[in-house]
Amino acid sequence: MTADEEETKKHGIDRLRFGDLVLLQDCDNSFGRGYLKGAVTIGVVIHSDCVKMGHGPGITAIMTCKKSLINGEITENANISDCMKK
């Protein structure tokens, strides 16, 4: 969560699009969202930055693991639409 534009740009959050698949480090979604060192969550962007509430894009979790067993890969084709047959 941040309302800091500089940090948002620094981490590329400003370039996320609806449907983008993201990896959340140290984030456990087994029973709600929580910090857990080493946990990994894969999610999809479902809403944009919210200036009023001060949080970044909304993410819906697809899978989560309490250990670092899920590995991510940075790619330009990381949108849910790229995974669906057109």
Helices and strands as residue ranges (DSSP letters): H 5-10, G 13-15, E 21-28, E 34-47, E 58-65, H 80-83
